[in-house]
Each structure stands twice: as C-alpha cells, then as structure tokens.
Amino acid sequence: MKTENIILGILLVLVAGALIYSVFGFGVFATATNSGQELSSQNVVTPSSAMKSIVTGSTAMGDVSVELTPHEPIDGVFKVDYASNTHSVDLSSVDLLEATTLIINGKEIKPLSAPTLRGHHNRGTISFSLEQLPETFTIKIVGIPNVE
C-alpha cells in the first residue's frame, strides 16, 4: 500500500509538471511580434549569432509565427531553415520564391529554392546562391498575413 502511494505521488508530480510546461513552455512564440504585411527579423544577424533561430509573429488568432535558422554557406549555397505555424491563417497563397529576399549591403538576392506552403504548419529550406556569410544580412518575407 505504501509503495502504491509513492508511485501515485510520483505520477501526480509528473502530470502536474507536464501541465505546467504545456501552459508556460509554449508561450515563447506569443512574445514575438509581426510588423504588418512585411515580415522581417528586425534583428541584425552577425557571424556570432548566425546559427541562432529568429522567430517573429505568433500563433494568436489571425497571426503567423515564422522561424528562420540560417546555416553557414556550403559549396556556394546559403541555406535557411524555415518553419511557420498558425492556427487561423491558410498560407497556401504565399509563394516563398517571390515573397523572400536576402538583403546584403542593400543588394537584394532572390532564393534559388523555397518550400511550397500549404495550410497552417510548414517546414522546409530556403536556399540562396552565396559564397560566404556576410557580417550582417536581412531576410525579408512579404505577404505573410497579419489579419486583425
């Protein structure tokens, strides 16, 4: 009987911990903001932060959370992992090849390839022709909805 009470207590603590994590752990996305119809990281990416993900937007009603994770260029190709999540916006009308631009020192570079968006949750890689990672760069994606 005593062993059963200990096991039950441990399970109760685990369930409570999972519940707390599910409520507060996923709230990270809600703190990012989206600036109108133009999605931009608003962060200057430097070599020391180049491998960190940048998240903007949220999964709140009418908004989209977008996460970009750049990687060092390999064989002249600069790849950026793309992930978008929303609970209320259909992203199938957004063409990432047209909507995405890499900006380096005022020069705009369109992607070589990008994932096709469907529905509410998307992942893929956006690729650009680029030999080396510059000191700073901006990735701009236009047309991601932010509906009131």
C-alpha positions in Angstrom: 0.0 0.0 0.0 2.8 2.4 0.9 4.6 1.7 -2.4 1.4 2.3 -4.4 1.1 5.7 -2.7 4.7 6.6 -3.6 4.2 5.7 -7.2 0.9 7.6 -7.3 2.6 10.6 -5.8 5.4 10.5 -8.4 2.9 10.2 -11.3 0.9 13.1 -9.9 4.1 15.3 -9.8 5.0 14.3 -13.4 1.5 15.1 -14.6 1.5 18.4 -12.8 4.9 19.2 -14.3 3.8 18.4 -17.8 0.7 20.5 -17.4 2.7 23.5 -16.2 5.2 23.1 -19.1 2.4 22.9 -21.6 0.8 26.1 -20.4 4.0 28.1 -19.9 6.5 26.4 -22.2 4.7 27.1 -25.5 4.1 30.8 -24.6 7.5 31.7 -26.1 6.0 32.1 -29.5 3.4 34.6 -28.3 6.0 37.2 -27.3 7.3 37.8 -30.8 5.7 40.5 -32.9 4.9 40.9 -36.6 5.2 44.3 -38.3 2.2 44.5 -40.6 2.4 42.8 -44.0 6.2 42.8 -44.3 7.9 40.1 -42.2 11.4 41.0 -41.2 13.5 39.6 -38.5 14.1 43.1 -37.0 17.4 41.6 -35.8 20.8 42.2 -37.4 22.4 38.9 -37.9 26.2 38.8 -37.2 28.6 35.8 -37.5 28.3 35.1 -33.8 24.5 34.9 -34.0 24.3 33.3 -37.4 23.3 29.9 -36.2 20.6 31.1 -33.8 16.9 31.0 -34.9 15.0 34.2 -35.3 11.3 34.0 -34.5 8.7 36.6 -35.4 4.9 36.7 -35.2 2.8 34.4 -33.0 0.2 31.7 -33.3 -2.5 34.1 -32.0 -5.7 34.4 -34.0 -5.0 35.9 -37.4 -1.2 35.9 -37.0 1.6 33.6 -38.1 4.7 32.5 -36.2 7.7 32.3 -38.6 11.1 30.9 -37.5 14.3 31.3 -39.6 17.5 29.4 -38.9 20.5 30.3 -41.1 23.4 28.0 -41.7 26.9 28.6 -43.0 27.1 28.5 -46.8 28.3 25.3 -48.3 29.5 25.0 -51.9 28.1 28.4 -52.7 24.6 27.7 -51.3 23.3 29.6 -48.2 20.5 27.6 -46.6 18.0 28.9 -44.1 15.6 26.5 -42.4 12.0 27.9 -42.5 9.1 27.0 -40.2 5.7 28.6 -40.0 2.8 27.9 -37.7 -0.6 29.4 -37.4 -4.0 28.3 -36.1 -6.1 30.6 -38.2 -4.4 31.6 -41.5 -4.1 29.5 -44.7 -0.6 30.1 -46.1 -1.1 28.3 -49.4 -1.5 31.7 -51.2 2.1 32.8 -50.3 4.8 31.9 -52.8 8.1 32.0 -50.8 10.2 32.2 -54.0 8.5 35.5 -54.8 8.0 36.7 -51.2 11.5 36.2 -49.9 14.5 38.4 -50.3 18.0 38.2 -48.8 19.5 41.7 -48.4 23.2 42.2 -48.1 24.6 45.8 -48.1 21.5 47.0 -50.0 21.8 44.3 -52.6 18.7 42.1 -52.9 19.1 38.3 -53.7 16.1 36.1 -54.5 16.2 32.4 -53.4 17.2 29.5 -55.6 14.5 27.4 -54.0 11.9 27.6 -51.2 9.3 25.3 -49.8 5.7 25.4 -51.1 3.4 26.5 -48.3 0.2 24.6 -47.6 -2.3 25.0 -44.8 -1.3 26.1 -41.3 2.0 24.4 -40.5 5.0 24.4 -42.8 8.7 23.4 -42.7 11.5 23.5 -45.3 14.7 25.1 -46.5 15.1 28.4 -48.4 18.3 28.4 -50.4 20.3 31.3 -51.8 23.4 31.5 -54.1 26.0 32.9 -51.7 29.7 32.0 -51.2 30.3 33.3 -47.7 28.3 34.6 -44.8 28.5 38.4 -44.7 28.9 40.5 -41.5 25.2 41.4 -41.5 22.2 40.5 -43.6 18.4 40.7 -43.6 15.9 38.1 -44.8 12.6 39.8 -45.7 9.4 37.9 -46.4 6.4 39.9 -47.6 2.8 38.8 -47.7 2.6 36.7 -44.6 -0.8 37.8 -43.3 -1.4 39.5 -40.0 -5.1 39.8 -40.0 -6.8 41.9 -37.3 
